Amino acid sequence: MDLVEIKARGAGRPHDRCMNPAAPAPALAPLDPDPQHVAARALRAADRAFDRLYGAAANPLRQLGALVMFSFWLSVGSGTYLYI
């Protein structure tokens, strides 16, 4: 069967399965197979939870860059002090 015959018969329309109950159901795609999307959704959920707990301005996840830079320079400073 070629594409012209398929289009002529109207196959592929949503109501075709209702007209032909013997036709197999289309395969359902998994909700979110990509682990990056799952991780991003988990991070957003944690971010919303921390927003409710601490408020948006004091959310530690939103301040993570500043906390990392502070920790980095603190370790550089203390390492320099110990080395000298």
Gaussian input, Z-matrix of N, CA and C with variables (Angstrom, degrees):
# hf/3-21g

backbone

0 1
 N
 C     1     B1
 C     2     B2     1     A1
 N     3     B3     2     A2     1     D1
 C     4     B4     3     A3     2     D2
 C     5     B5     4     A4     3     D3
 N     6     B6     5     A5     4     D4
 C     7     B7     6     A6     5     D5
 C     8     B8     7     A7     6     D6
 N     9     B9     8     A8     7     D7
 C    10    B10     9     A9     8     D8
 C    11    B11    10    A10     9     D9
 N    12    B12    11    A11    10    D10
 C    13    B13    12    A12    11    D11
 C    14    B14    13    A13    12    D12
 N    15    B15    14    A14    13    D13
 C    16    B16    15    A15    14    D14
 C    17    B17    16    A16    15    D15
 N    18    B18    17    A17    16    D16
 C    19    B19    18    A18    17    D17
 C    20    B20    19    A19    18    D18
 N    21    B21    20    A20    19    D19
 C    22    B22    21    A21    20    D20
 C    23    B23    22    A22    21    D21
 N    24    B24    23    A23    22    D22
 C    25    B25    24    A24    23    D23
 C    26    B26    25    A25    24    D24
 N    27    B27    26    A26    25    D25
 C    28    B28    27    A27    26    D26
 C    29    B29    28    A28    27    D27
 N    30    B30    29    A29    28    D28
 C    31    B31    30    A30    29    D29
 C    32    B32    31    A31    30    D30
 N    33    B33    32    A32    31    D31
 C    34    B34    33    A33    32    D32
 C    35    B35    34    A34    33    D33
 N    36    B36    35    A35    34    D34
 C    37    B37    36    A36    35    D35
 C    38    B38    37    A37    36    D36
 N    39    B39    38    A38    37    D37
 C    40    B40    39    A39    38    D38
 C    41    B41    40    A40    39    D39
 N    42    B42    41    A41    40    D40
 C    43    B43    42    A42    41    D41
 C    44    B44    43    A43    42    D42
 N    45    B45    44    A44    43    D43
 C    46    B46    45    A45    44    D44
 C    47    B47    46    A46    45    D45
 N    48    B48    47    A47    46    D46
 C    49    B49    48    A48    47    D47
 C    50    B50    49    A49    48    D48
 N    51    B51    50    A50    49    D49
 C    52    B52    51    A51    50    D50
 C    53    B53    52    A52    51    D51
 N    54    B54    53    A53    52    D52
 C    55    B55    54    A54    53    D53
 C    56    B56    55    A55    54    D54
 N    57    B57    56    A56    55    D55
 C    58    B58    57    A57    56    D56
 C    59    B59    58    A58    57    D57
 N    60    B60    59    A59    58    D58
 C    61    B61    60    A60    59    D59
 C    62    B62    61    A61    60    D60
 N    63    B63    62    A62    61    D61
 C    64    B64    63    A63    62    D62
 C    65    B65    64    A64    63    D63
 N    66    B66    65    A65    64    D64
 C    67    B67    66    A66    65    D65
 C    68    B68    67    A67    66    D66
 N    69    B69    68    A68    67    D67
 C    70    B70    69    A69    68    D68
 C    71    B71    70    A70    69    D69
 N    72    B72    71    A71    70    D70
 C    73    B73    72    A72    71    D71
 C    74    B74    73    A73    72    D72
 N    75    B75    74    A74    73    D73
 C    76    B76    75    A75    74    D74
 C    77    B77    76    A76    75    D75
 N    78    B78    77    A77    76    D76
 C    79    B79    78    A78    77    D77
 C    80    B80    79    A79    78    D78
 N    81    B81    80    A80    79    D79
 C    82    B82    81    A81    80    D80
 C    83    B83    82    A82    81    D81
 N    84    B84    83    A83    82    D82
 C    85    B85    84    A84    83    D83
 C    86    B86    85    A85    84    D84
 N    87    B87    86    A86    85    D85
 C    88    B88    87    A87    86    D86
 C    89    B89    88    A88    87    D87
 N    90    B90    89    A89    88    D88
 C    91    B91    90    A90    89    D89
 C    92    B92    91    A91    90    D90
 N    93    B93    92    A92    91    D91
 C    94    B94    93    A93    92    D92
 C    95    B95    94    A94    93    D93
 N    96    B96    95    A95    94    D94
 C    97    B97    96    A96    95    D95
 C    98    B98    97    A97    96    D96
 N    99    B99    98    A98    97    D97
 C   100   B100    99    A99    98    D98
 C   101   B101   100   A100    99    D99
 N   102   B102   101   A101   100   D100
 C   103   B103   102   A102   101   D101
 C   104   B104   103   A103   102   D102
 N   105   B105   104   A104   103   D103
 C   106   B106   105   A105   104   D104
 C   107   B107   106   A106   105   D105
 N   108   B108   107   A107   106   D106
 C   109   B109   108   A108   107   D107
 C   110   B110   109   A109   108   D108
 N   111   B111   110   A110   109   D109
 C   112   B112   111   A111   110   D110
 C   113   B113   112   A112   111   D111
 N   114   B114   113   A113   112   D112
 C   115   B115   114   A114   113   D113
 C   116   B116   115   A115   114   D114
 N   117   B117   116   A116   115   D115
 C   118   B118   117   A117   116   D116
 C   119   B119   118   A118   117   D117
 N   120   B120   119   A119   118   D118
 C   121   B121   120   A120   119   D119
 C   122   B122   121   A121   120   D120
 N   123   B123   122   A122   121   D121
 C   124   B124   123   A123   122   D122
 C   125   B125   124   A124   123   D123
 N   126   B126   125   A125   124   D124
 C   127   B127   126   A126   125   D125
 C   128   B128   127   A127   126   D126
 N   129   B129   128   A128   127   D127
 C   130   B130   129   A129   128   D128
 C   131   B131   130   A130   129   D129
 N   132   B132   131   A131   130   D130
 C   133   B133   132   A132   131   D131
 C   134   B134   133   A133   132   D132
 N   135   B135   134   A134   133   D133
 C   136   B136   135   A135   134   D134
 C   137   B137   136   A136   135   D135
 N   138   B138   137   A137   136   D136
 C   139   B139   138   A138   137   D137
 C   140   B140   139   A139   138   D138
 N   141   B141   140   A140   139   D139
 C   142   B142   141   A141   140   D140
 C   143   B143   142   A142   141   D141
 N   144   B144   143   A143   142   D142
 C   145   B145   144   A144   143   D143
 C   146   B146   145   A145   144   D144
 N   147   B147   146   A146   145   D145
 C   148   B148   147   A147   146   D146
 C   149   B149   148   A148   147   D147
 N   150   B150   149   A149   148   D148
 C   151   B151   150   A150   149   D149
 C   152   B152   151   A151   150   D150
 N   153   B153   152   A152   151   D151
 C   154   B154   153   A153   152   D152
 C   155   B155   154   A154   153   D153
 N   156   B156   155   A155   154   D154
 C   157   B157   156   A156   155   D155
 C   158   B158   157   A157   156   D156
 N   159   B159   158   A158   157   D157
 C   160   B160   159   A159   158   D158
 C   161   B161   160   A160   159   D159
 N   162   B162   161   A161   160   D160
 C   163   B163   162   A162   161   D161
 C   164   B164   163   A163   162   D162
 N   165   B165   164   A164   163   D163
 C   166   B166   165   A165   164   D164
 C   167   B167   166   A166   165   D165
 N   168   B168   167   A167   166   D166
 C   169   B169   168   A168   167   D167
 C   170   B170   169   A169   168   D168
 N   171   B171   170   A170   169   D169
 C   172   B172   171   A171   170   D170
 C   173   B173   172   A172   171   D171
 N   174   B174   173   A173   172   D172
 C   175   B175   174   A174   173   D173
 C   176   B176   175   A175   174   D174
 N   177   B177   176   A176   175   D175
 C   178   B178   177   A177   176   D176
 C   179   B179   178   A178   177   D177
 N   180   B180   179   A179   178   D178
 C   181   B181   180   A180   179   D179
 C   182   B182   181   A181   180   D180
 N   183   B183   182   A182   181   D181
 C   184   B184   183   A183   182   D182
 C   185   B185   184   A184   183   D183
 N   186   B186   185   A185   184   D184
 C   187   B187   186   A186   185   D185
 C   188   B188   187   A187   186   D186
 N   189   B189   188   A188   187   D187
 C   190   B190   189   A189   188   D188
 C   191   B191   190   A190   189   D189
 N   192   B192   191   A191   190   D190
 C   193   B193   192   A192   191   D191
 C   194   B194   193   A193   192   D192
 N   195   B195   194   A194   193   D193
 C   196   B196   195   A195   194   D194
 C   197   B197   196   A196   195   D195
 N   198   B198   197   A197   196   D196
 C   199   B199   198   A198   197   D197
 C   200   B200   199   A199   198   D198
 N   201   B201   200   A200   199   D199
 C   202   B202   201   A201   200   D200
 C   203   B203   202   A202   201   D201
 N   204   B204   203   A203   202   D202
 C   205   B205   204   A204   203   D203
 C   206   B206   205   A205   204   D204
 N   207   B207   206   A206   205   D205
 C   208   B208   207   A207   206   D206
 C   209   B209   208   A208   207   D207
 N   210   B210   209   A209   208   D208
 C   211   B211   210   A210   209   D209
 C   212   B212   211   A211   210   D210
 N   213   B213   212   A212   211   D211
 C   214   B214   213   A213   212   D212
 C   215   B215   214   A214   213   D213
 N   216   B216   215   A215   214   D214
 C   217   B217   216   A216   215   D215
 C   218   B218   217   A217   216   D216
 N   219   B219   218   A218   217   D217
 C   220   B220   219   A219   218   D218
 C   221   B221   220   A220   219   D219
 N   222   B222   221   A221   220   D220
 C   223   B223   222   A222   221   D221
 C   224   B224   223   A223   222   D222
 N   225   B225   224   A224   223   D223
 C   226   B226   225   A225   224   D224
 C   227   B227   226   A226   225   D225
 N   228   B228   227   A227   226   D226
 C   229   B229   228   A228   227   D227
 C   230   B230   229   A229   228   D228
 N   231   B231   230   A230   229   D229
 C   232   B232   231   A231   230   D230
 C   233   B233   232   A232   231   D231
 N   234   B234   233   A233   232   D232
 C   235   B235   234   A234   233   D233
 C   236   B236   235   A235   234   D234
 N   237   B237   236   A236   235   D235
 C   238   B238   237   A237   236   D236
 C   239   B239   238   A238   237   D237
 N   240   B240   239   A239   238   D238
 C   241   B241   240   A240   239   D239
 C   242   B242   241   A241   240   D240
 N   243   B243   242   A242   241   D241
 C   244   B244   243   A243   242   D242
 C   245   B245   244   A244   243   D243
 N   246   B246   245   A245   244   D244
 C   247   B247   246   A246   245   D245
 C   248   B248   247   A247   246   D246
 N   249   B249   248   A248   247   D247
 C   250   B250   249   A249   248   D248
 C   251   B251   250   A250   249   D249

   B1=1.4450
   B2=1.5289
   B3=1.3064
   B4=1.4583
   B5=1.5213
   B6=1.3148
   B7=1.4611
   B8=1.5210
   B9=1.3310
   B10=1.4673
   B11=1.5252
   B12=1.3312
   B13=1.4610
   B14=1.5278
   B15=1.3228
   B16=1.4632
   B17=1.5199
   B18=1.3366
   B19=1.4621
   B20=1.5151
   B21=1.3259
   B22=1.4595
   B23=1.5220
   B24=1.3252
   B25=1.4617
   B26=1.5195
   B27=1.3242
   B28=1.4589
   B29=1.5079
   B30=1.3053
   B31=1.4648
   B32=1.5172
   B33=1.2716
   B34=1.4448
   B35=1.5110
   B36=1.3231
   B37=1.4610
   B38=1.5231
   B39=1.3250
   B40=1.4706
   B41=1.5174
   B42=1.3267
   B43=1.4600
   B44=1.5267
   B45=1.3277
   B46=1.4569
   B47=1.5220
   B48=1.3127
   B49=1.4590
   B50=1.5195
   B51=1.3184
   B52=1.4580
   B53=1.5280
   B54=1.3322
   B55=1.4580
   B56=1.5265
   B57=1.3218
   B58=1.4479
   B59=1.5317
   B60=1.3241
   B61=1.4675
   B62=1.5202
   B63=1.3243
   B64=1.4629
   B65=1.5208
   B66=1.3303
   B67=1.4614
   B68=1.5257
   B69=1.3180
   B70=1.4724
   B71=1.5294
   B72=1.2993
   B73=1.4647
   B74=1.5241
   B75=1.3311
   B76=1.4658
   B77=1.5281
   B78=1.3022
   B79=1.4634
   B80=1.5222
   B81=1.3037
   B82=1.4556
   B83=1.5244
   B84=1.3066
   B85=1.4568
   B86=1.5235
   B87=1.3178
   B88=1.4674
   B89=1.5233
   B90=1.3144
   B91=1.4579
   B92=1.5221
   B93=1.3055
   B94=1.4564
   B95=1.5266
   B96=1.3332
   B97=1.4559
   B98=1.5203
   B99=1.3172
   B100=1.4596
   B101=1.5302
   B102=1.3236
   B103=1.4690
   B104=1.5246
   B105=1.3281
   B106=1.4618
   B107=1.5209
   B108=1.3270
   B109=1.4581
   B110=1.5214
   B111=1.3168
   B112=1.4639
   B113=1.5284
   B114=1.3292
   B115=1.4625
   B116=1.5209
   B117=1.3221
   B118=1.4653
   B119=1.5227
   B120=1.3305
   B121=1.4678
   B122=1.5262
   B123=1.3297
   B124=1.4722
   B125=1.5283
   B126=1.3262
   B127=1.4608
   B128=1.5274
   B129=1.3338
   B130=1.4742
   B131=1.5236
   B132=1.3347
   B133=1.4674
   B134=1.5232
   B135=1.3290
   B136=1.4648
   B137=1.5244
   B138=1.3246
   B139=1.4547
   B140=1.5298
   B141=1.3303
   B142=1.4727
   B143=1.5262
   B144=1.3429
   B145=1.4690
   B146=1.5225
   B147=1.3314
   B148=1.4654
   B149=1.5214
   B150=1.3403
   B151=1.4669
   B152=1.5214
   B153=1.3383
   B154=1.4698
   B155=1.5210
   B156=1.3315
   B157=1.4630
   B158=1.5239
   B159=1.3333
   B160=1.4593
   B161=1.5223
   B162=1.3148
   B163=1.4568
   B164=1.5232
   B165=1.3188
   B166=1.4690
   B167=1.5246
   B168=1.3085
   B169=1.4680
   B170=1.5316
   B171=1.3315
   B172=1.4685
   B173=1.5246
   B174=1.3161
   B175=1.4499
   B176=1.5344
   B177=1.3425
   B178=1.4614
   B179=1.5285
   B180=1.3302
   B181=1.4615
   B182=1.5214
   B183=1.3259
   B184=1.4684
   B185=1.5241
   B186=1.3331
   B187=1.4619
   B188=1.5255
   B189=1.3273
   B190=1.4563
   B191=1.5253
   B192=1.3143
   B193=1.4708
   B194=1.5165
   B195=1.3190
   B196=1.4659
   B197=1.5276
   B198=1.3213
   B199=1.4643
   B200=1.5324
   B201=1.3272
   B202=1.4618
   B203=1.5195
   B204=1.3263
   B205=1.4640
   B206=1.5294
   B207=1.3233
   B208=1.4620
   B209=1.5273
   B210=1.3384
   B211=1.4602
   B212=1.5293
   B213=1.3305
   B214=1.4545
   B215=1.5195
   B216=1.3363
   B217=1.4638
   B218=1.5226
   B219=1.3088
   B220=1.4616
   B221=1.5330
   B222=1.3263
   B223=1.4656
   B224=1.5245
   B225=1.3334
   B226=1.4730
   B227=1.5260
   B228=1.3326
   B229=1.4683
   B230=1.5183
   B231=1.3226
   B232=1.4662
   B233=1.5157
   B234=1.3556
   B235=1.4614
   B236=1.5106
   B237=1.3299
   B238=1.4647
   B239=1.5303
   B240=1.3209
   B241=1.4537
   B242=1.5366
   B243=1.3229
   B244=1.4784
   B245=1.5223
   B246=1.3224
   B247=1.4524
   B248=1.5312
   B249=1.3088
   B250=1.4558
   B251=1.5054
   A1=107.00
   A2=116.97
   A3=120.04
   A4=110.14
   A5=115.32
   A6=121.72
   A7=111.95
   A8=117.76
   A9=120.93
   A10=109.86
   A11=117.36
   A12=120.10
   A13=111.37
   A14=116.18
   A15=119.72
   A16=110.14
   A17=116.84
   A18=119.76
   A19=111.34
   A20=117.61
   A21=121.20
   A22=110.99
   A23=116.47
   A24=119.43
   A25=112.14
   A26=117.63
   A27=120.38
   A28=113.33
   A29=117.56
   A30=120.32
   A31=109.79
   A32=115.95
   A33=120.63
   A34=113.62
   A35=117.41
   A36=118.75
   A37=109.18
   A38=118.13
   A39=120.04
   A40=114.33
   A41=117.82
   A42=119.52
   A43=113.13
   A44=118.63
   A45=120.67
   A46=111.72
   A47=118.06
   A48=120.26
   A49=110.26
   A50=117.43
   A51=120.38
   A52=110.42
   A53=117.08
   A54=120.75
   A55=111.21
   A56=116.90
   A57=121.51
   A58=108.71
   A59=117.82
   A60=119.09
   A61=113.59
   A62=117.86
   A63=119.48
   A64=111.98
   A65=116.90
   A66=120.31
   A67=109.15
   A68=117.30
   A69=118.94
   A70=110.99
   A71=115.05
   A72=120.37
   A73=108.72
   A74=117.47
   A75=119.20
   A76=109.75
   A77=115.25
   A78=120.40
   A79=109.82
   A80=116.23
   A81=120.85
   A82=109.20
   A83=115.65
   A84=120.56
   A85=109.05
   A86=118.28
   A87=120.00
   A88=109.93
   A89=116.23
   A90=119.93
   A91=112.34
   A92=117.01
   A93=119.76
   A94=109.46
   A95=117.49
   A96=117.87
   A97=113.76
   A98=118.43
   A99=121.41
   A100=109.72
   A101=118.88
   A102=120.57
   A103=112.73
   A104=117.73
   A105=119.44
   A106=110.31
   A107=117.34
   A108=119.67
   A109=110.85
   A110=116.18
   A111=120.32
   A112=109.63
   A113=116.60
   A114=120.58
   A115=111.02
   A116=117.30
   A117=120.49
   A118=110.49
   A119=116.53
   A120=119.33
   A121=110.44
   A122=117.42
   A123=121.06
   A124=110.46
   A125=117.16
   A126=120.43
   A127=111.28
   A128=116.73
   A129=119.49
   A130=111.03
   A131=116.93
   A132=120.14
   A133=110.49
   A134=117.32
   A135=120.52
   A136=110.54
   A137=116.82
   A138=120.74
   A139=110.94
   A140=116.70
   A141=119.52
   A142=111.27
   A143=116.55
   A144=119.82
   A145=110.97
   A146=117.36
   A147=120.41
   A148=111.06
   A149=117.94
   A150=120.16
   A151=110.75
   A152=116.43
   A153=119.37
   A154=111.35
   A155=116.14
   A156=120.74
   A157=111.91
   A158=117.35
   A159=121.82
   A160=114.32
   A161=117.49
   A162=120.61
   A163=108.79
   A164=116.83
   A165=120.99
   A166=112.35
   A167=118.42
   A168=120.85
   A169=112.48
   A170=117.52
   A171=120.33
   A172=112.64
   A173=117.96
   A174=122.01
   A175=109.83
   A176=118.20
   A177=119.38
   A178=113.29
   A179=118.36
   A180=119.55
   A181=111.44
   A182=116.85
   A183=119.77
   A184=111.30
   A185=117.16
   A186=121.60
   A187=111.47
   A188=117.29
   A189=121.33
   A190=112.45
   A191=118.39
   A192=120.86
   A193=111.37
   A194=116.78
   A195=120.39
   A196=110.86
   A197=117.06
   A198=120.04
   A199=111.27
   A200=117.17
   A201=120.62
   A202=110.31
   A203=117.22
   A204=119.90
   A205=111.14
   A206=116.84
   A207=120.21
   A208=110.81
   A209=116.62
   A210=120.27
   A211=111.51
   A212=116.48
   A213=119.97
   A214=110.98
   A215=116.76
   A216=119.03
   A217=112.06
   A218=117.01
   A219=120.19
   A220=110.23
   A221=116.97
   A222=119.04
   A223=111.71
   A224=118.61
   A225=120.91
   A226=109.98
   A227=115.77
   A228=119.69
   A229=112.81
   A230=116.48
   A231=118.68
   A232=111.45
   A233=117.05
   A234=119.46
   A235=112.08
   A236=116.19
   A237=120.58
   A238=110.55
   A239=116.45
   A240=120.91
   A241=111.03
   A242=115.83
   A243=119.31
   A244=111.75
   A245=117.28
   A246=120.94
   A247=111.33
   A248=115.58
   A249=120.09
   A250=108.18
   D1=130.59
   D2=-178.84
   D3=-99.99
   D4=176.18
   D5=-174.60
   D6=-62.37
   D7=-35.58
   D8=-179.27
   D9=-64.45
   D10=-42.44
   D11=179.34
   D12=-65.92
   D13=-38.70
   D14=179.22
   D15=-63.90
   D16=-44.77
   D17=178.51
   D18=-65.11
   D19=-37.89
   D20=-179.48
   D21=-65.50
   D22=-36.58
   D23=179.47
   D24=-79.73
   D25=-14.06
   D26=178.67
   D27=79.91
   D28=21.56
   D29=-179.53
   D30=-67.77
   D31=143.53
   D32=176.71
   D33=102.52
   D34=-7.42
   D35=177.18
   D36=-77.84
   D37=154.48
   D38=-174.40
   D39=-60.65
   D40=-31.34
   D41=-176.00
   D42=-86.82
   D43=-0.27
   D44=-179.83
   D45=-64.66
   D46=-34.85
   D47=-179.62
   D48=-67.64
   D49=-33.61
   D50=178.52
   D51=-66.61
   D52=-35.55
   D53=-179.99
   D54=-75.24
   D55=-27.18
   D56=-177.46
   D57=-126.91
   D58=88.35
   D59=-176.11
   D60=-67.36
   D61=-14.97
   D62=179.17
   D63=-80.14
   D64=-12.26
   D65=-179.87
   D66=-67.46
   D67=139.59
   D68=-179.29
   D69=-68.74
   D70=147.54
   D71=178.12
   D72=-70.86
   D73=144.95
   D74=177.77
   D75=-65.80
   D76=146.00
   D77=-179.99
   D78=-69.25
   D79=135.77
   D80=179.01
   D81=-86.93
   D82=134.57
   D83=177.66
   D84=-76.41
   D85=147.57
   D86=175.64
   D87=-61.36
   D88=152.46
   D89=-176.34
   D90=-59.75
   D91=-50.96
   D92=-177.64
   D93=-152.72
   D94=84.82
   D95=-174.31
   D96=-75.70
   D97=-19.19
   D98=-175.29
   D99=-79.99
   D100=120.43
   D101=-178.23
   D102=-62.40
   D103=-27.93
   D104=178.55
   D105=-65.22
   D106=-38.04
   D107=178.99
   D108=-68.46
   D109=-37.82
   D110=178.12
   D111=-64.21
   D112=-43.76
   D113=179.16
   D114=-65.66
   D115=-40.02
   D116=179.08
   D117=-65.16
   D118=-39.90
   D119=178.73
   D120=-66.03
   D121=-38.76
   D122=177.98
   D123=-66.24
   D124=-39.88
   D125=178.93
   D126=-65.38
   D127=-40.78
   D128=177.26
   D129=-64.39
   D130=-38.94
   D131=177.88
   D132=-64.44
   D133=-42.40
   D134=177.50
   D135=-64.98
   D136=-38.22
   D137=179.19
   D138=-63.84
   D139=-41.92
   D140=177.35
   D141=-65.37
   D142=-38.84
   D143=178.85
   D144=-65.01
   D145=-42.70
   D146=178.09
   D147=-67.85
   D148=-33.52
   D149=175.55
   D150=-61.14
   D151=-42.59
   D152=179.15
   D153=-67.87
   D154=-36.49
   D155=-176.03
   D156=-75.76
   D157=-48.15
   D158=-173.79
   D159=-104.66
   D160=-18.76
   D161=-170.84
   D162=92.94
   D163=154.35
   D164=-174.58
   D165=-64.94
   D166=-35.38
   D167=-176.27
   D168=-72.92
   D169=-30.46
   D170=-176.58
   D171=-106.19
   D172=12.76
   D173=-178.71
   D174=-63.96
   D175=119.38
   D176=-177.70
   D177=-65.51
   D178=-27.29
   D179=177.82
   D180=-69.11
   D181=-33.53
   D182=177.79
   D183=-75.89
   D184=-23.53
   D185=180.00
   D186=-96.83
   D187=13.43
   D188=-172.69
   D189=-61.59
   D190=-39.90
   D191=179.30
   D192=-61.86
   D193=-44.75
   D194=179.14
   D195=-66.01
   D196=-38.92
   D197=178.68
   D198=-65.60
   D199=-38.89
   D200=178.99
   D201=-65.87
   D202=-44.71
   D203=179.74
   D204=-63.95
   D205=-41.00
   D206=177.02
   D207=-61.21
   D208=-45.47
   D209=179.53
   D210=-64.45
   D211=-38.83
   D212=178.73
   D213=-61.49
   D214=-50.24
   D215=-177.89
   D216=-69.88
   D217=-28.96
   D218=174.54
   D219=-65.56
   D220=-43.28
   D221=178.53
   D222=-70.35
   D223=-34.86
   D224=176.06
   D225=-64.64
   D226=-44.30
   D227=179.94
   D228=-64.65
   D229=-45.23
   D230=-179.69
   D231=-70.22
   D232=-35.53
   D233=176.23
   D234=-64.99
   D235=-39.94
   D236=177.30
   D237=-63.65
   D238=-43.51
   D239=179.22
   D240=-61.34
   D241=-44.00
   D242=-179.74
   D243=-68.85
   D244=-32.65
   D245=-179.08
   D246=-71.08
   D247=-37.45
   D248=-178.33
   D249=-83.31

